[in-house]
Amino acid sequence: MTKITPELWMKSWDSHVKTESYPKESLGVLFAREMARFPENTACWMMEREITYGELLRYVESFATFLQQNGVEKGDVVAISLANCPQYMIAHFGTLLAGCVASGLNPLLSPKEVAYQLSDSKAKVIVTLDAIYDKVLTKKLEELPELDIVIATNISEYMGLSKLKVFLGKKLGKIPHGKIYDYPGKKVEKFSNVMAVNPDVKSVTIDVDQDLACLQYTGGTTGFPKGTELTHSNLNAEYTIFANWLNLEPGTVTALSAFPMFHAAGLTVISETIWLSGTQILIANPRDTAQVIEEIIKHRPTIIANVPTLFGMIMNHPKAQEIPNEVLDNVSVYISGAAPFPAEMIREFESKMKATNKVMELYGMTETSPVCVSNPILGKKKVGTVGLTLPDTELKLVNIETGEEVETGEPGEILVRGPIVTRGYLNKPEATANTIDPDGWLHTGDVGVMDEEGYLKIVDRVKDMLIVSGYKVYSVHVEDVLTKHPDIAMVAIVGIDDPDRPGSEIVHAYVQLQAETEPTDSIKESIEQYAEENLSKYEKPRVYEFRESLPLTTVGKVLKRALKE
């Protein structure tokens, strides 16, 4: 075993990787300048609608002007509750250009959850779908005195579809829709009217180290979500570091991602794509796998970014066989994050999708802006690891019980420090102190193991680690092993209190079988025998529960809390 030091992972970096200085300007100004570089280039595709960078800049400036002309000031929060669509990009970058703070809001939240986040952030503006305004938001508007402006749009506005297709889509329920009407005490405006505003953006002085760019809410899997404060400096560092890591020529990138833009991963994809003057293929419904594959064939992306579950849905869909080899050859990298990608599943994906050494797993969290560890773009991608610590980022592993640093090969909680780390949670000093220690180390709550080449493997969440008869059981390891069984599509391991052994837990496996596979006695026996042969005695599940599907978050993580409950 070896002491963990930066030299360990730096020796495995691609040769082009280096440390860089970061811009000291407002993100809004930086992105507006980037949009102006290639005005004729395609910024994004939404179904049949193409938007150039010149058009996008005009829309962004109109949005920023509307905010400034309607009393929205520097530092005010603009909540954006939309599916992936051009309106999200326009609202996000327009908010930054106006000197305001962008805050993503999951469009699938309940009225109570929407009201909590808007109230907690003290949002002054919300941009949302007409269906959400009509059927969700109006139920809570009277409880939100600080929310002054509602901007509503329909997802179809920038799809480029014919009126007939839009009509049929709404009629068949494929395009959600609702009514936009006045509400007492609030300014309710159609998005199209905002876009008609003549651009006249007033410059705003931004302190990049102090002023917030984004208020990004955590997933809330352990209770109400917390608003993570990300400054212009945090995100300037993140985008600079990761763009250098990717080493891609500006203007040559075409990215397809189903990560929702209200999530840190989705926001990073659209931001990095514009940072690199690339084209974004927008996916509003990631579960429409056939449509996702059609977009891949039509637009020939160079980068595809998804959670593992969606990569699995793509490779197992019959339509995947229609993807021409030259389209697959055009993909330089498949970026996977937000959830573990089982090693066996990666190898299957590599085989089916001509993706050998193209699957680039990475790691991060909202609090790290978000990417802090990644497999190299060119060098060896170690299957089963999330890769190497990025430049200007400090990382160490500490014993969960003692807090002492561990060496290579030993599991420990991952701690991160550097310019990408948040300053804390909005109005939650106790939660901030529990997460970021006095020396600036962010305690991630994830348990990892680093090898001799500096590659990091995530073995569990601290809270998901089981104690069985005094032994530590890492749920991610058990899941990784069981997923290799040919009949298992997905598995989640949780700990249940053992009534016969106080302080000990029972390993409980929730299993989703492959399509059209039934949980017969022979299948169950086969899985139990496989566990017997591949797991230690204390790691083996004592209980197997078969489900048609496992509960997932909007980005494809299994909701273990829901299973426990």
N, C-alpha and C positions, 0 to 999 in steps of 0.2 A: 504493500500500500504506500501511497505517496501523499504528501501534503498538497492540499488544493490551493493553487496560486494562479494568477492570470496567465503566466507563461504556459500553463498546462493546456489551455484552450487556444491561446494565440498561435501556438505552433501548428494548429490544425486549420487555421483560417485560410481561405483562398488568398492568393498572392496579391490581389487588387485591394483587399480590405485594409483600411487605414482609419486613423482617428481624424476628425475634421472639426473645424470651428462651425458654429451654428449661426444662422441669420438672426439679426437683432431687430427684426421688423415684425409688424402685425401680420398674422397669418392671412387675413383678408387681403392685404396689399400684395403679399407674396403670391397668393393664388391668382389674383386678378392679373398680375404681371405675367404669370405663366400662361394664362388663358390667352393673353394678347400676343404671345410669341408665335403661335401657329393658328391664326384665326380661321383658316380654311380647313384645318384638320378636324376630323370627327371627334367630338368630345364623348358622345354616348349614342347608343342605339336603344330605343325602347320599342319593342315589337317592330313596327314598320316605319317608325319615325327616327330620322337622323337629326342630331343637333350638333352644329359645328362649335368650335371654341369661340368664334366671334359671336354667334347667337347666345351661347351660354353666358358670356361676359355681359352682354346687353341685358339679359334677364337678371343676372346677379346684381348688376348696378341698379336696375329698376326696383328690385326687392329692397336693397339697402336704402335707396332714396325714400321709398314708401315708409320704412321704419323711422327714418330721421324726420320726415315731414309730419309724422303722426305722434310725436312726443316720446318715441322710444329712444332712450339715451344710452351712452356708453355704460357697459356693465349690466344692463337689463337682460333678463333671461328670455330667450325665444325658444319655446318648446316645439319640437317637430314630431308629429305623430302620423307617419306615413309609411306605406310599403315602399320598397325600392322603386323609385321613379325619378324622372328629371326634376320634378317639383321639390323632392328632398334635396337634391344637389343644389338647386337654385336657392332654396331657403337657408341651407347650412352655410354656403359660402357668402350669401348676401348678408346673413347675420354677422359673420366675422368681419366683412368689409365695413359694416355700419358701426363696428366697435362693440357689438353686443356679444352675449354668451349663448352658444348653441347647446341645446339639451335634448337628446333623443328620447322619444317616448314610444314604447311598444304599442302599436295600434290594436293589439289584441287584449289590452288590459280591460278589466271591469271598470264600471263607473267609480267605484270606491278607490281602486288603485290609481286611476287617472287623477282623481281629486287629490289623493295623497301626494303624488309626485309634483303636481302643479302647485299645490300649497307649500310643500317643502322647499321647492326651488324659488317660490315667489315669482313665477313666470308672469311676464306682462303680456306676452303674445303666445298664441298657439297656432300652428299651421297643421291642418288635419284634413282628413277625407270628409266629404259631405255626409257619408253614411255614419261616420263617428260623431260628427257634430249633431246630426239629427237624432241618433238613437242612443248615444252614450253621453256626450258632453253636456247637452242641455239639461240632463238630470242633475248635474252638479254645479252649474254655472253660478247659481245664487250663493253657493258656499265659497266662491272664489273671488272676493272683492278686488284683489290685486291684478286679476286677469282683465285687461282692458280690450284686447283686440283678438278676434278670431278670424283667421284666413282659411277658407274652405275650398277644396278642389275635388275633382273626380279623377280617379286613377287613369281614366281613358283619355284625358285631355291631351296628353303628349304621346299617345300610342301610335298615332298616324293611321288609325283604323277608319274605315268608311262609317258614315252615319248609320247605315244598315247594320254593320257588324257591332257597333256600339249599342244600338237599340236591342239587337238580339242578345248580346252579352248581358245587358241589364235584365232583360226579360227572363233569361235562363238562369240568372243568379250568378253568372261567372264574373260579372263586373259589379261590385257592391256600389250602391248609390243611395242617396238620401236627399232631403230638401234643405236648401240654404235659405234661412229666413232671419229677420231681425230678432234681437233679444234685448229686452229693456236693460239699459245701462252698459251695454257692450257695443263695440263697433264690429259688425260682422261684414266681412268683405270677401268677394269671390277672388280666387287666385288670378283669374284672367284680368280682372280690373287692376290688380297690383302690377301685373306685367305691362299694362298700358301706361304706367307712370313714366314720364320723361326722365332719364337718368341725370342726376345732379348730386352726386355723393360728396358730402362734406368730409374733409380729412379729420381723422381722430388720432389723438396722441395716445399711443399704447406703451405701457411699461411691460415689456415681454416677460420679465421675471415675476411680476406681481399681478398683472391683469389676467383674468380667466379667459380662455378661448372656448372651452367646453365644460359643461357640468354633466358628466357621464354617469348615469345611474347603474349600480351593480345589479346583477340578476335578481336579487332578492330571494334566493333559494333557502336562506336561513332566516327569513322574516322580511320586514319592509326593506326595500332597497335603500342604499346610501348614495348620496350625490358625491361622486369623486371629482375633485377640483383639478382640472388640467389647465395649466397656464400656456400662453403662447410659446414660452420657452420650452416647456415639456414637449410640446408637439413639434416645434421646430427641430429639436434634437432627435425625436423619434423618426420623423420623415427623412431627415438628413442621413442618419445612421443606417436606416433600412434601405434607402435608395442606393447608398454606397455598397451595402451588402449584396443587393441584387445585381448591380453592375450592368444595367440595361441602358441601351442607347436611347436618349430622349426622342420621342416621336415614333418609336417602333413598337410600343407595347399595346397589345389588345387584351384586356382583362375581362374575364367572366367570373362573377362571384354571386353566390346565393346568400352570402352572409347579409343579414339585415343591416341597413345603414344606421338604425338606432343603436346597434350594438357596436362596441369598440372595434371589433374585427372588420365589420362592414364599412365603418367610417374610415378605417385605415386603408382599405382597398381603394375606395374612391379618391381619397386624398393622395395616396402614393401614385395612383394612375395619372392624376392631373399634375402632380409634382414631376412626373416623367413625360408629360405632354402626350399621354396615351389615350386610348379609346376604351370606354367602359360599356360592356354589354349588360344591360340592366335586367334582372330577373325579379319580377314582382312576386311570383308564386313558385318557390323552390321545390314544392312537392309535385309540380307538374313536370315530371321527369322527361316525358316525351317532348315537351316544349323546350326544356333546357337543352336536350340533345339536338333539336332542330336549330337552336341558336348557335350551338357549337359548330354544326356543319355549315351554316350560312356565313358566320363571321370569322371562323378560323382563329380562335383566340391563341395568344402566345402564353398566357398565364390563366390557369383556372384555380380558383380558391374556394374551398368548401370545408364543411365539417365532414368527418369520416362517414357518417351515416348517408350523406348525400352522394359521396363518391361511390359508396356501395350501391345506392339506388341507380346510379348511372350505369355502372358496369354490369348490373344484373338485369337491366331493362332490355327487352328484345330489340328495341330500336338502336341500341348501342352498336349492333352489328352492321348498321347502315353507315357508320362514320367512316369515311374513306381514310386509307392509310396516310395519305398526304396531309389530311387534317390533323390526325394524331401526331404525325411527325412535326407539325408546326408548333405544337405545344412544347415550350421549353421547360416548364415546371408546373407541378401540381402542388399548391400550397395548402397544407392541412393544419388546422388549429382548432382551439376551443374545446376539444375533447380528445381522449386517447384514440389512436388509430392502431388497432391490433396488428401485430407483425404479420400474422398469417393473411389477414385481409389486405395488407399492403402488397404482399407478394402476389396474391391473386389479382389485385388491381394492375400491378405492373405487367403481369402476363396477358391479361385481357385487353389492356389499353395501350400496349406498346410503350410502357412508361418506366422502363428500367432506369434506375438512378434519377428519376424525375420527381418522385414524391418527396417533398421537402416539408417535413414536420417542423413545427415551431412551437414556442411556448411564450405565454405572457398573460397579463390580466389587465383589467381596466386601470388599475392603479399604476401600471408600468407603461401606459400610453399607446398600445399595450405590449408590443413585442420586445422581449429582452433576451431570448435565446432562440437560435434557429440553426437548422442544418445548413451547410454551405450550398450556394447556388451551383457551383462548378465541381467542388471536391466531393469526397466520399460522404454520402448520406447514410448514416447508420440506422437501419431499420430498427424500430423499437426505442429510439432515443429522440429527443426534441432538439438535439444538436449542441451548438457551441454558444457561449456567452458573447453577446454583441460588443462592439467597441464602446469605450467610455462607460461601460457598465460593470459594476463590481458585483460579485456573487460569491456566497459561501454557504456551506451546509452545516447545520448545527444539530447536535443531539437533542431530541425532543424533550427529554427529561432534565438534562443537565445544562443545556445551552452551550456546551463546549463544541468547538469546531471538530468535524469528523474528517477522515481522510478518504482517498479514493476507494471505491468499493463498499463504503459504509453508508447506510441510509441516514438522512438528516433533513430537517426542515430547510427549505430554500429561502435564503435572505438576499434581497437585492437592494443596491444603492446606486444612485447616479442621477444625471440630469433628466431622465425620463420618468422618475418616480414622483407621483403626486405629492402635493404638500399636505393632503389630508381630505377629510370628509366634511361637507358643508354642515356647519352648526352642530357637529358631533365630536367635540374635543375628546371625550372618553374613548370613542371608537377609534379615533385617530391615534391616540396614545397607545391603545392596545395593538395597533397594526404597525406603526412606525416608532421605533425606539429612539431614545435621545441622541444616538449617534447617526440617525438618519437611515438605519436599515429597515426596509420593508419586510415584515414577516408574512410570507405569502400563504402559509397554511398548507402548502404542498410539500410532500416528502419526495426527495430525489436521491439518486445515486450517480456519482460521476466516475467515469472510467479513466484509465491512464492517458488517454488522448484528449481528455477534456470534454467528451460528449456526455450530456446529461440525460438520464432516464427518469421519468416521473413514475413513482411507484404507488402513490396514493395521496389523498387529501388527509391531513392530520385527523380531521373529524370522521373520516371514513375508515380509518385503520381499526382493525378489530383486535381484541385481546382474547385469545382462546387458551385457557389453562395456563396463563402466564406467557404464552408465545404471542409475538406480534404477527398478525396476518394482514398483508397488504392486498386490499380488494382488487386493485388494478392488475396485480400479478395473477391472481386467481382467474379474473375475467379474461386476461390475455391467453392463459392456458386453455380454458374451456372453449373460447371462441374458435380454437383450432379444430374442435370436433366438427365433422362435416355436416351434422344436422342442426347445429346452432347458428342462428343469424346474429343474435345479440344476447348478452347476459349482464346482469347487474348483481353484485354481491353486497349484501348489507349484514350488519350484525344485530342479532336479536338476543336480549338478555337470557342467559341460561338459568332457568329456575332451580336447577339442581346444583349449580356452582356459582355462588355469589361472586361478582367481579369478573366473571367469564362470560363469553358470548357464544352463540351458535352461528355458524356460517350458513346463511340463508341465500340461496341462488334463485333469482327470478330469470326465467329463460324464455326467450322468443325464438321459436324454431324457424328453420328455413320455410319459404313459401310452400304450401301444399304438403307439409310434413306434420303428421298428427302425433301427439304425445302418447304413443302406445307403450305397453309394458316393455317391449323389446327396445324401443328407443331410450326409455328411461334407464334400463339396465346397461345399455351401451354407454350412455353418458356417465353413469356411476362407475363403470369399469374403467373408462377413460380417466376419470378423476383419480381413481385408485392408483393407476399406473403413472400419472404425471404430476400429482400433488402430494405433499407430505401429509401425514395423518391428520395433523391439526388444521391444515388448510382446506381439506375436503369439505364441501358443503354437506351438512347433515340434512338439510331440507331443500327440495327442489320444488319450485312453484312455476308452472307453465302458463304463460300469458300470450294472447294473440298479438299484443304489442306492448311495449314499455313506454311509460310516460316520458316525454322529451320536452326540453325547453325549446324556445324558438330558434336556437342555434344548434340543436341536436344533442345536447347533453342529457343523459338520463337523470330524471328527477328522483334521486334516491330518497329524499325526504318524503316524497309522496308515497313511495313504496313502503317505507317504514310506518307511515301513518295508516 
